Amino acid sequence: MSKKPSTVSMRDEILEEERRYLFPSVNHMYDDPIVMEEGKGVWVRDHDGREYLDFFSGILTTSLGHCHPRVEERVTAQMKRLGHTSTLYANAPQAEAAHLLADIAPGDLSQTFYTNSGTEAIETAIALAYVATGRREIVALRLAYHGRSSLATSVAGHSGWRPLAATHPGITHALSPYPYRCPFKSPCDDSCVDKFAQDLEEVILTTTNGQPAAFIAETIQGVGGYVVPPPGYFQRAAEIIRKHGGLFICDEVQTGFGRTGKWFGIEHWDVVPDIMVMAKGIAAGFPVGATITRPEIAAVWKGKTISTFGGNPISMAAHIAALEVMAEENAPQNAKDRGRELVAGMEALAGEHPWIGEVRGKGLILAMELVEDPATKKHSPQRAKALLEAAKVEGLLLGLSGLFDNVVRVAPSLLVTADESQEALDRLGRACALVSRETP
Ligand code: PMP
């Protein structure tokens, strides 16, 4: 039966078409969703011609801003030569990309399996840990988010993101090392690192068979609310999992590629993981997931496995362009410098508005945790929603996260300039003032 061709032009028609033809679970942000039309650098324009400063980067993915000319150039050139091969055949962009990645990856991580999303890269990492250790139990962190598959949602430590109700057995969760809400001491200090580490070991000894395949963690918990573990945590966690014969899988999907001010988040803790997972900013907006490990671990996977689109030459061209531009522009340093300015501005706002309970993050993965009252630290999802909407009115796009949706996320392109950051702070300041007036 032939269907009438859809004539999508006006904004409302686009939304109506989506409502009719997409799963309702494809949820958009804001009371009145934005229909995006165009983007350049940190700026995007919606279907009605309104311009916004994009300080959420399509969930930290447009790492070089929108439509970077080098990405456009490389992708277009590749598209004209060869668009697809599958992993049945070798292709130069995949080989070149894997080499570039090995050059910047920590320690001896040098062999990559390419897929198309963070979720797939996580699945690859966990399957690899099962195969490499011959074990079947995984220890994750509470508040974790690692993707949308059945396995990945079982690893999540976040009820809202576990829609399949933990279909995979053999996954347990240690305490999230969350200094602002430290269960041991306020303010959290070095002595708490021992307690978080003890909890991890206790989880291994009491909720697994004592032989875990792996400990998996994000270096900064993204969906959990940009929770930055205290100094020393990952050194202890890696020691503990290795003492019990398991591998350390580090999820750098949000924190990789200069985002934190270093190439990879884990470098802040001076630990080399056994397996590292990347996606989002890796290819400046193209769908690439990557799992990297040491050759002796990769060699253990002898069974058949394939990803039809993994290592696709077009996605790899974008990945190469992203890595080259990041290196040439020293994106990690820019993230560090702009991040410092943004934190200073956000802390000044926290001084004016007591409902900004904490400003935290590293580089350009920054957050403000909003509370009802700084003394009780009661979560304030209402204020977070109000701030997001007020920032939208000011033409500034931000993100939301945290178990209670009370953490506002700030994560622009890694190439954002000082002027653009200042402009974002001005807009954020006006949005905060509005929230204070409306919900004092
Ligand atoms: N790991 C982390 C830390 C993430 O933030 C995400 C996505 N938000 C994923 C994995 C899954 O990535 P994707 O949505 O590309 O499957």
Boltz pocket constraint, residues with backbone or C-beta under 6 A from the ligand:
constraints:
  - pocket:
      binder: B
      contacts: [[A, 59], [A, 116], [A, 117], [A, 118], [A, 119], [A, 120], [A, 122], [A, 145], [A, 146], [A, 147], [A, 148], [A, 218], [A, 220], [A, 222], [A, 223], [A, 251], [A, 252], [A, 253], [A, 254], [A, 279], [A, 280]]
      max_distance: 6.0
